[in-house]
Amino acid sequence: MFPEIDRILVTREQIAQRVTAMASEIVRDLKADLEKDGESPLDEDRVIIIPIMTGAMIFVADLVRELPMKLSLGLVAVSSYPGESVTSKGAHLASELPADLEGKHIIVLDDILDSGQTLATVKALIQEQNPASLRMGVMLDKKTNRTIDVKVDYVGFEIPDEFVVGYGLDFNGYYRNYPEIAVLKPDAIPSR
């Protein structure tokens, strides 16, 4: 079905376990934030999850189902790996950020932290709106090639410096639906 897959770095079972654990961490932190504000987490309507599209869509779909509280989703699209690129070409907003984030508790979720440009760009724009709190989470943290140091509150897995696909991550628009995080065979990537 996916003959171009060379090897699996993170299995679907590992992903499911870590997503559940990350959800617990997020709930713990949001409850503390909301209680600090004197509000009940169950009655709160100030929690906004902002997935960075398109890579984070599968991760966020799984994660939000594990969050037992009232929340809303506000999407943002950022392009940094266009077409057949396997290295970041810089973060460019492809859609507007949600408006009216002032006083809200915001969690930005992305598929992978690589150069740091995407999360730094989104974080700076959200901070301009004066949220009550702002946390960042990623499914994958690739510590090499970081050009901007970005603090991330939630990390699914640290991975080596390899180009990965699956679980929302793509190569040239494909492999997002692959259920695990994997490395493609070298000949599947035309020219690195």
C-alpha positions in Angstrom: 0.0 0.0 0.0 2.9 2.4 0.8 5.9 0.8 -0.9 7.9 4.1 -0.6 8.1 3.8 3.2 11.6 2.8 4.3 11.1 2.5 8.1 8.8 3.5 10.9 10.1 5.8 13.6 6.9 6.0 15.7 4.2 3.4 15.7 0.4 4.1 15.8 0.3 2.6 19.3 3.1 4.9 20.5 1.3 7.9 19.0 -2.0 7.0 20.7 -0.4 6.6 24.1 1.5 9.9 23.8 -1.5 11.8 22.5 -3.5 10.7 25.5 -0.7 11.7 27.9 -0.3 15.1 26.2 -4.0 15.7 26.6 -3.7 15.0 30.3 -0.9 17.6 30.5 -2.9 20.2 28.6 -6.0 19.6 30.8 -3.9 20.0 34.0 -2.4 23.2 32.8 -5.6 24.7 31.5 -7.4 23.9 34.8 -4.7 25.7 36.7 -4.9 28.7 34.4 -8.7 28.8 34.6 -8.8 28.4 38.4 -6.2 31.1 38.7 -8.7 33.3 36.8 -11.4 32.2 39.2 -13.4 30.2 36.6 -14.5 26.6 36.3 -12.9 24.7 33.4 -16.2 23.0 32.6 -18.1 26.3 32.1 -15.3 28.1 30.4 -15.6 29.4 26.9 -12.2 31.0 26.6 -10.1 28.0 25.6 -9.0 28.1 21.9 -6.9 25.4 20.2 -5.1 26.7 17.2 -3.9 23.9 14.9 -1.3 24.9 12.2 -2.7 23.4 9.0 -2.4 21.2 7.2 0.2 19.0 9.0 -1.4 19.2 12.4 -4.9 18.2 11.4 -4.7 14.5 12.3 -2.8 15.0 15.5 -5.2 17.7 16.6 -8.3 15.7 15.7 -7.0 12.9 18.0 -5.9 15.2 20.7 -9.1 17.4 21.1 -11.2 14.3 21.5 -9.2 13.6 24.7 -9.9 17.1 26.1 -13.0 16.9 28.3 -13.7 20.6 28.4 -15.5 23.3 26.4 -13.2 24.7 23.7 -13.2 26.1 20.2 -10.9 25.6 17.3 -9.3 28.4 15.3 -7.3 27.3 12.3 -4.2 28.9 10.8 -2.4 27.8 7.6 1.3 28.3 7.4 3.5 27.2 4.5 7.1 26.3 5.1 7.8 23.1 3.0 6.3 23.8 -0.4 6.0 21.0 -2.9 8.9 18.6 -3.0 11.0 20.6 -0.5 12.5 18.6 2.4 13.9 21.7 4.1 12.1 24.7 5.4 11.8 27.6 3.0 10.7 30.0 5.8 7.3 30.4 7.4 4.6 32.3 5.5 1.0 32.7 6.7 -1.4 31.3 4.1 -4.5 32.3 6.1 -5.4 34.8 8.8 -5.0 34.0 12.5 -8.3 33.9 14.4 -9.2 37.3 15.7 -10.4 38.2 19.1 -7.9 36.2 21.2 -7.5 38.8 23.9 -8.1 37.3 27.3 -8.4 33.7 26.0 -6.3 30.7 26.8 -4.6 29.7 23.6 -2.9 26.4 22.7 -1.1 26.3 19.4 -0.5 22.8 18.0 1.8 21.9 15.1 3.0 18.7 13.6 6.7 19.2 13.8 9.2 21.7 15.3 12.1 21.9 13.0 13.6 25.4 12.2 11.3 27.1 14.7 10.2 29.7 12.1 6.5 28.6 12.0 5.9 28.6 15.7 7.9 31.8 16.3 5.8 33.6 13.6 2.5 32.4 15.0 3.5 33.0 18.6 4.5 36.6 17.9 1.2 37.3 16.1 -0.9 35.8 18.9 1.0 37.6 21.6 0.0 40.9 19.9 -3.6 40.1 20.8 -2.9 39.8 24.5 -4.2 36.3 25.3 -4.6 35.3 29.0 -2.2 32.4 28.4 -0.4 31.0 25.4 1.1 27.5 25.2 2.7 25.6 22.3 2.7 21.9 21.5 4.1 19.7 18.7 3.8 16.1 17.8 7.5 15.9 16.8 10.6 17.8 17.9 13.6 17.7 15.5 16.2 19.5 17.6 18.6 20.0 14.7 18.4 22.8 12.1 16.8 25.1 14.7 17.2 28.7 13.4 14.9 30.2 16.0 14.8 29.1 19.6 11.1 28.5 20.5 9.8 27.3 23.9 7.4 24.4 23.4 5.3 23.3 26.4 4.2 19.9 25.0 6.2 17.5 22.9 5.1 14.2 21.6 8.4 12.7 20.4 11.9 13.8 19.7 13.1 12.5 16.4 16.5 12.5 14.6 17.3 14.8 11.7 15.4 12.9 9.0 12.6 13.9 6.7 9.4 12.2 8.0 5.9 11.6 6.7 2.7 10.2 8.0 0.2 11.1 10.7 -0.4 14.5 9.0 3.1 15.1 7.7 3.5 15.0 3.9 5.9 14.9 1.0 4.5 16.8 -2.0 1.0 16.6 -0.6 1.1 12.8 -0.1 1.4 10.4 2.9 -0.6 12.5 5.4 -2.9 9.5 5.8 -0.1 7.1 6.6 -1.0 6.1 10.3 2.5 6.1 11.6 5.5 8.4 11.5 8.0 7.1 8.9 11.0 7.8 6.7 10.7 7.4 3.0 13.1 5.4 0.9 15.8 7.6 -0.5 14.7 7.0 -4.1 11.1 8.2 -3.2 12.5 11.7 -2.8 13.6 12.8 -6.3 16.3 15.3 -5.6 17.3 16.3 -2.1 
